[in-house]
């Protein structure tokens, strides 16, 4: 089977649809796992729900590092295919799988060693630390599986195999749907593991997703095979992937790092504020699924066309995506603003937690459109090897807007300062990102670098 840059011809809007719709299914399935976790853990009690509210931003930050690795692999494969260099694309696919696995082992060791200091730094109360550790130890053990799954997904995404990536995500999610109630709360005579059960279900889901990803890659144009791995040019491939993966990983991790700091700030406002913020954050993650899917799908479209020397098609893809982000962001904002308390009751019956949950949504939802533009712009920048710009604007959004806003106004506004800080960061960050990506996609450095000079 010949690997081709199939996204360099045909309708851009059509490609956005065919690449994004399967990813919406896959991303929605993954995000549903967070909702199911929160639902069953919420049945254990508000203390357990507060514990996972501390855990949530950390696991998102860790997953974001994996997303960076996936984006790096996606980017180098898409551009190589756009330039017509199939051999280079295949070498980098094979190296990318090994690279992802090694990064997973490193992250697992670091996370395990830093568990207690990290959550103490987040101001987690002593009574929650034991519950947090119950979850995080098996989660740390599973890190190599998480990173390998993401690396394999990057290989599929770079080829424009959106349907295949959705199958991998569905496998992970279905495993969690089945295992969560059994492993968390128990059933059929089994007592369950409580909070730790959610982590074990996640780990098993990653393993099954890897099996499916390997089968799908074997059916794709670019193969994973020991003989091909031996042909990898390690230094060249590592440099190419890291030039995107490094900034992209930190760019994706910055937002959950910011959320971790916001959670720490909320800890002074009481357990109800932390629990409401964490549970609403999981609902919010599900609500922005189409935006997340679009940010994942745009990389292959922009990257292949940029590599093929057709920057006008790359700009068209970004323009169409931005219009969708604004329209969808405003529609979902109205829905969640109106139904915040109704959604809150799915997670808890504690009136204080319900009130904080609803108040967070009333304020934060109006920034969804800006958040969508930001993450889609970052996806486009990563695709054209401008990941450092994506990192810069993500850093500015969190550290120059979100955190100073929350820190300065919290003494006056209390928990609402944290909610408003997220709104301000999304509106300002999205506006700035739109400006940056448009300037870069219109820059003189357009189109492909000749394949023979980029080896």
C-alpha positions as CSV (number, residue, x, y, z in Angstrom):
1,X,0.0,0.0,0.0
2,X,1.5,3.4,-1.0
3,X,1.4,6.2,1.5
4,X,0.1,9.4,-0.1
5,X,-0.7,12.9,1.1
6,X,-4.5,12.4,0.5
7,X,-5.4,15.7,2.1
8,X,-3.7,17.9,-0.4
9,X,-6.5,17.7,-2.9
10,X,-10.3,18.0,-2.7
11,X,-12.5,20.2,-0.6
12,X,-10.9,21.7,2.6
13,X,-14.3,21.8,4.3
14,X,-14.9,18.2,3.3
15,X,-11.5,17.2,4.8
16,X,-12.3,19.0,8.0
17,X,-15.6,17.2,8.2
18,X,-14.3,13.7,7.4
19,X,-11.2,14.1,9.7
20,X,-13.1,15.8,12.6
21,X,-16.3,13.8,12.8
22,X,-14.6,10.5,13.7
23,X,-12.4,12.3,16.1
24,X,-15.4,13.8,17.8
25,X,-16.6,10.3,18.5
26,X,-13.2,9.3,19.8
27,X,-12.6,12.3,21.9
28,X,-16.2,12.2,23.3
29,X,-15.6,8.6,24.3
30,X,-12.4,9.5,26.1
31,X,-14.0,12.5,27.9
32,X,-17.0,10.4,28.9
33,X,-14.6,8.3,30.9
34,X,-13.9,11.3,33.1
35,X,-17.6,11.8,33.6
36,X,-18.2,8.2,34.5
37,X,-15.3,8.2,36.9
38,X,-16.7,11.3,38.6
39,X,-20.2,9.8,38.7
40,X,-19.2,6.5,40.4
41,X,-16.6,8.2,42.6
42,X,-19.3,10.7,43.6
43,X,-21.4,7.7,44.8
44,X,-18.6,7.0,47.3
45,X,-18.9,10.4,48.9
46,X,-18.0,14.1,48.6
47,X,-14.6,13.5,50.2
48,X,-13.6,11.1,47.4
49,X,-15.0,13.5,44.8
50,X,-12.8,16.3,46.3
51,X,-9.8,14.0,46.2
52,X,-10.2,13.3,42.4
53,X,-10.7,17.1,41.9
54,X,-7.1,17.5,43.0
55,X,-6.1,14.5,40.8
56,X,-7.9,15.7,37.7
57,X,-5.6,18.6,36.6
58,X,-2.5,16.5,37.3
59,X,-3.7,13.6,35.1
60,X,-4.7,16.1,32.4
61,X,-1.3,17.7,32.6
62,X,0.4,14.2,32.2
63,X,-1.9,13.3,29.4
64,X,-1.0,16.6,27.7
65,X,2.6,15.6,27.7
66,X,1.5,12.5,25.8
67,X,-0.5,14.6,23.4
68,X,2.7,16.6,22.7
69,X,4.5,13.4,21.7
70,X,1.5,12.4,19.6
71,X,1.5,15.9,17.9
72,X,5.2,15.7,17.2
73,X,4.9,12.3,15.5
74,X,1.8,13.5,13.6
75,X,3.6,16.6,12.4
76,X,6.7,15.0,11.0
77,X,4.8,12.2,9.3
78,X,2.2,14.6,7.7
79,X,4.9,16.9,6.4
80,X,7.0,14.1,5.1
81,X,4.0,12.7,3.2
82,X,3.2,16.1,1.9
83,X,6.7,16.4,0.5
84,X,6.4,13.0,-1.1
85,X,9.0,11.3,1.1
86,X,7.3,8.0,2.1
87,X,10.6,6.4,3.4
88,X,11.2,9.2,5.8
89,X,7.6,9.1,7.0
90,X,7.9,5.4,7.7
91,X,11.3,5.8,9.5
92,X,9.8,8.5,11.8
93,X,6.7,6.4,12.5
94,X,8.8,3.6,13.7
95,X,11.1,5.8,15.8
96,X,8.1,7.6,17.1
97,X,6.6,4.4,18.7
98,X,9.9,3.7,20.5
99,X,10.3,7.3,21.5
100,X,6.8,7.3,23.0
101,X,7.4,4.2,25.0
102,X,10.7,5.5,26.5
103,X,9.1,8.8,27.4
104,X,6.3,6.8,29.2
105,X,8.9,5.0,31.3
106,X,10.6,8.2,32.3
107,X,7.3,10.0,33.2
108,X,6.2,7.0,35.2
109,X,9.4,7.1,37.4
110,X,9.2,10.9,37.9
111,X,5.5,10.8,38.8
112,X,5.9,8.0,41.3
113,X,8.8,9.8,43.1
114,X,7.0,13.2,43.2
115,X,3.5,12.0,44.2
116,X,3.4,13.2,47.8
117,X,5.4,16.5,47.4
118,X,3.3,17.4,44.3
119,X,-0.1,17.1,46.1
120,X,1.2,18.8,49.2
121,X,2.3,21.7,47.0
122,X,-1.3,21.8,45.7
123,X,-2.5,22.3,49.3
124,X,-4.3,18.9,49.3
125,X,-5.6,18.4,52.9
126,X,-3.9,15.5,54.8
127,X,-7.2,13.5,55.0
128,X,-7.3,13.4,51.1
129,X,-3.6,12.4,50.5
130,X,-4.2,8.7,51.2
131,X,-7.1,8.6,48.7
132,X,-5.0,10.5,46.1
133,X,-2.2,8.0,46.5
134,X,-4.6,5.1,46.0
135,X,-5.4,6.4,42.6
136,X,-2.1,7.8,41.5
137,X,0.2,4.7,42.1
138,X,-1.6,2.5,39.6
139,X,-1.9,5.5,37.3
140,X,1.9,6.0,37.4
141,X,2.4,2.3,36.6
142,X,0.3,2.7,33.5
143,X,2.3,5.7,32.1
144,X,4.3,3.7,29.5
145,X,1.0,2.3,28.1
146,X,-0.5,5.8,27.9
147,X,2.4,7.2,26.0
148,X,2.7,4.3,23.6
149,X,-1.0,4.5,22.9
150,X,-0.6,8.2,22.1
151,X,2.4,7.6,19.9
152,X,0.6,5.0,17.9
153,X,-2.3,7.4,17.5
154,X,0.1,10.0,16.1
155,X,1.2,7.6,13.4
156,X,-2.4,7.1,12.4
157,X,-3.2,10.8,12.5
158,X,-0.3,11.8,10.4
159,X,-1.6,9.6,7.6
160,X,-5.1,11.1,7.9
161,X,-6.5,7.9,9.3
162,X,-9.1,9.7,11.5
163,X,-11.5,6.7,11.6
164,X,-8.7,4.4,12.9
165,X,-7.8,6.8,15.7
166,X,-11.5,6.9,16.8
167,X,-11.5,3.1,17.0
168,X,-8.5,3.2,19.3
169,X,-10.2,5.8,21.5
170,X,-13.5,3.8,21.6
171,X,-11.6,0.7,22.7
172,X,-10.1,2.5,25.7
173,X,-13.5,4.1,26.6
174,X,-15.6,1.0,26.3
175,X,-13.2,-0.8,28.6
176,X,-13.7,1.9,31.2
177,X,-17.4,2.0,30.8
178,X,-17.6,-1.7,31.6
179,X,-14.9,-1.8,34.3
180,X,-15.6,1.5,36.2
181,X,-18.7,0.4,38.1
182,X,-17.2,-3.0,38.9
183,X,-13.8,-1.8,40.0
184,X,-14.9,1.4,41.8
185,X,-18.1,0.5,43.6
186,X,-18.1,-3.3,43.1
187,X,-20.7,-5.8,42.0
188,X,-21.5,-9.5,41.6
189,X,-20.1,-10.2,45.1
190,X,-16.9,-8.1,44.4
191,X,-16.4,-5.2,46.8
192,X,-14.5,-2.9,44.4
193,X,-11.3,-0.9,45.0
194,X,-12.9,2.5,45.6
195,X,-11.0,5.4,44.1
196,X,-8.1,3.1,43.0
197,X,-10.6,1.2,40.8
198,X,-10.9,4.1,38.4
199,X,-7.1,4.1,37.8
200,X,-7.0,0.3,37.3
201,X,-9.8,0.5,34.8
202,X,-7.9,3.2,32.9
203,X,-4.7,1.2,32.8
204,X,-6.5,-1.9,31.4
205,X,-8.1,0.4,28.8
206,X,-4.8,1.7,27.6
207,X,-3.4,-1.8,27.1
208,X,-6.4,-2.9,25.0
209,X,-6.2,0.3,23.0
210,X,-2.6,-0.4,22.2
211,X,-3.5,-3.8,20.8
212,X,-6.2,-2.3,18.5
213,X,-3.8,0.5,17.4
214,X,-1.1,-2.0,16.4
215,X,-3.6,-4.0,14.3
216,X,-4.8,-0.8,12.6
217,X,-1.3,0.4,11.9
218,X,-0.5,-3.0,10.3
219,X,-3.3,-2.4,7.9
220,X,-2.2,1.2,7.1
221,X,0.4,2.4,4.7
222,X,3.2,3.0,7.3
223,X,4.2,-0.2,9.1
224,X,5.7,-0.8,12.6
225,X,8.3,-3.6,12.1
226,X,11.6,-4.5,13.8
227,X,13.5,-4.4,10.4
228,X,12.2,-0.9,9.8
229,X,13.1,0.2,13.4
230,X,16.7,-0.8,12.7
231,X,16.7,1.5,9.7
232,X,15.7,4.6,11.7
233,X,18.1,7.5,11.8
234,X,17.9,8.0,15.5
235,X,19.5,11.5,15.7
236,X,17.6,12.9,12.8
237,X,14.2,11.4,13.9
238,X,14.6,12.5,17.5
239,X,15.5,16.0,16.6
240,X,12.5,16.3,14.1
241,X,10.0,14.9,16.6
242,X,11.3,16.8,19.6
243,X,11.3,20.1,17.8
244,X,7.5,19.8,17.8
245,X,6.9,17.4,20.6
246,X,8.8,19.3,23.2
247,X,7.0,22.7,22.8
248,X,3.7,21.0,22.1
249,X,3.9,18.8,25.2
250,X,4.6,21.8,27.4
251,X,2.0,23.9,25.5
252,X,-0.7,21.2,26.2
253,X,0.5,20.8,29.8
254,X,0.4,24.5,30.6
255,X,-3.4,24.7,30.9
256,X,-3.8,21.8,33.4
257,X,-0.8,23.2,35.3
258,X,-2.8,26.4,35.5
259,X,-5.9,24.5,36.6
260,X,-3.8,22.8,39.3
261,X,-2.8,26.3,40.7
262,X,-6.4,27.4,40.5
263,X,-7.5,24.3,42.5
264,X,-4.9,25.2,45.1
265,X,-6.3,28.7,45.3
266,X,-9.8,27.3,45.6
267,X,-8.7,25.1,48.5
268,X,-8.9,28.1,50.8
269,X,-12.5,28.6,49.8
270,X,-13.6,25.2,51.2
271,X,-14.1,21.6,50.0
272,X,-17.3,22.4,48.3
273,X,-15.7,24.9,46.0
274,X,-12.9,22.4,45.1
275,X,-15.5,19.6,44.5
276,X,-17.8,21.8,42.4
277,X,-14.9,23.1,40.3
278,X,-13.5,19.7,39.7
279,X,-16.8,18.1,38.7
280,X,-17.8,21.0,36.5
281,X,-14.4,20.8,34.8
282,X,-15.1,17.3,33.8
283,X,-18.4,18.3,32.3
284,X,-16.7,21.2,30.5
285,X,-14.1,18.9,29.1
286,X,-17.0,16.9,27.5
287,X,-18.7,20.0,26.3
288,X,-15.7,21.2,24.3
289,X,-15.2,17.8,22.6
290,X,-15.8,19.1,19.1
291,X,-13.2,21.8,19.6
292,X,-10.7,19.3,20.9
293,X,-11.4,17.0,18.0
294,X,-11.0,19.9,15.5
295,X,-7.7,20.8,17.1
296,X,-6.5,17.2,16.6
297,X,-7.7,16.9,13.0
298,X,-6.4,20.2,11.7
299,X,-2.8,19.2,12.1
300,X,-2.8,16.5,9.3
301,X,-4.7,18.9,6.9
302,X,-2.5,21.9,7.5
303,X,0.7,19.8,7.7
304,X,0.2,17.9,4.5
305,X,-0.8,21.0,2.5
306,X,2.0,23.1,4.0
307,X,4.6,20.3,3.2
308,X,3.2,20.1,-0.4
309,X,3.7,23.8,-0.9
310,X,0.0,24.9,-0.8
311,X,-0.2,27.4,2.1
312,X,-3.4,28.8,0.7
313,X,-5.2,25.6,1.6
314,X,-3.6,25.6,5.0
315,X,-5.0,29.1,5.6
316,X,-8.4,28.1,4.3
317,X,-8.5,25.2,6.8
318,X,-7.6,27.5,9.7
319,X,-10.2,30.1,8.6
320,X,-13.0,27.5,8.4
321,X,-12.0,26.0,11.7
322,X,-12.1,29.4,13.5
323,X,-15.6,30.1,12.3
324,X,-16.8,26.8,13.7
325,X,-15.1,27.4,17.0
326,X,-16.8,30.7,17.5
327,X,-20.3,29.5,16.5
328,X,-20.1,26.2,18.5
329,X,-18.5,27.9,21.5
330,X,-21.4,30.4,21.8
331,X,-24.1,27.8,21.3
332,X,-22.8,25.4,24.0
333,X,-22.2,28.3,26.4
334,X,-25.9,29.2,26.3
335,X,-26.9,25.6,26.9
336,X,-24.6,25.1,30.0
337,X,-25.4,28.6,31.4
338,X,-29.1,27.7,31.4
339,X,-28.7,24.1,32.7
340,X,-25.8,24.2,35.2
341,X,-27.7,23.1,38.3
342,X,-29.5,20.3,36.4
343,X,-26.1,18.9,35.3
344,X,-24.6,19.3,38.8
345,X,-27.2,16.9,40.3
346,X,-25.8,14.1,38.2
347,X,-22.6,14.3,40.3
348,X,-23.7,15.1,43.8
349,X,-26.7,16.0,46.0
350,X,-24.7,18.3,48.2
351,X,-26.3,21.8,47.9
352,X,-23.1,23.6,48.4
353,X,-21.3,21.7,45.7
354,X,-24.2,22.1,43.3
355,X,-24.1,25.9,43.9
356,X,-20.4,26.1,43.1
357,X,-20.7,23.8,40.1
358,X,-23.5,26.0,38.6
359,X,-21.7,29.3,39.4
360,X,-18.5,28.2,37.7
361,X,-20.4,27.4,34.6
362,X,-22.4,30.6,34.6
363,X,-19.1,32.6,34.4
364,X,-16.6,30.4,32.5
365,X,-18.7,29.2,29.6
366,X,-18.5,32.5,27.7
367,X,-14.8,31.8,27.0
368,X,-15.3,28.5,25.1
369,X,-15.2,30.1,21.7
370,X,-11.8,31.7,22.5
371,X,-10.5,28.5,23.9
372,X,-11.5,26.7,20.7
373,X,-9.7,29.2,18.5
374,X,-6.6,28.9,20.7
375,X,-6.3,25.1,20.6
376,X,-7.0,24.9,16.9
377,X,-4.4,27.6,16.2
378,X,-1.9,25.7,18.3
379,X,-2.7,22.6,16.2
380,X,-2.0,24.5,13.0
381,X,1.2,26.0,14.3
382,X,2.5,22.6,15.5
383,X,1.8,21.2,12.0
384,X,4.0,23.8,10.3
385,X,6.9,23.3,12.7
386,X,6.1,26.5,14.7
387,X,5.4,24.8,18.0
388,X,7.4,27.4,19.9
389,X,4.8,30.0,19.0
390,X,2.0,27.7,20.3
391,X,4.0,27.3,23.5
392,X,4.5,31.0,23.8
393,X,0.8,31.9,23.5
394,X,-0.3,29.1,25.8
395,X,2.2,30.3,28.4
396,X,1.0,33.9,28.1
397,X,-2.6,32.8,28.4
398,X,-2.0,31.0,31.7
399,X,0.9,32.8,33.4
400,X,0.2,36.4,32.2
401,X,-3.6,36.4,32.3
402,X,-5.2,33.5,34.2
403,X,-3.1,33.1,37.3
404,X,-2.4,36.9,38.0
405,X,-6.2,37.6,37.5
406,X,-7.2,34.9,40.0
407,X,-4.4,35.7,42.5
408,X,-5.1,39.4,42.6
409,X,-8.9,39.3,42.7
410,X,-9.4,36.2,45.0
411,X,-9.3,38.3,48.2
412,X,-12.2,40.4,46.9
413,X,-14.2,38.0,44.8
414,X,-13.4,34.7,46.4
415,X,-14.1,31.6,44.3
416,X,-15.6,33.7,41.6
417,X,-12.2,35.3,40.9
418,X,-10.9,31.8,39.9
419,X,-13.9,31.2,37.5
420,X,-13.6,34.7,36.0
421,X,-9.8,34.2,35.5
422,X,-10.5,31.2,33.2
423,X,-13.0,33.3,31.2
424,X,-10.5,36.2,30.8
425,X,-7.7,33.8,29.8
426,X,-9.8,32.2,27.1
427,X,-11.1,35.4,25.5
428,X,-7.7,37.1,25.5
429,X,-5.8,34.0,24.6
430,X,-8.1,33.1,21.7
431,X,-7.9,36.6,20.2
432,X,-4.1,36.7,20.4
433,X,-3.8,33.1,19.0
434,X,-5.9,34.1,15.9
435,X,-3.6,37.0,15.2
436,X,-0.4,34.9,15.6
437,X,-1.5,31.9,13.4
438,X,-2.7,34.1,10.6
439,X,0.5,36.0,10.5
440,X,2.5,32.8,10.4
441,X,0.4,31.1,7.7
442,X,0.8,34.3,5.6
443,X,4.6,34.6,6.2
444,X,7.1,34.5,3.3
445,X,8.3,31.0,4.4
446,X,5.6,29.2,2.6
447,X,5.2,25.7,1.3
448,X,7.5,22.7,1.3
449,X,11.1,22.4,2.1
450,X,12.5,20.2,-0.6
451,X,12.6,16.6,0.7
452,X,16.2,16.0,-0.1
453,X,17.3,19.0,2.1
454,X,15.2,18.0,5.1
455,X,16.6,14.6,5.9
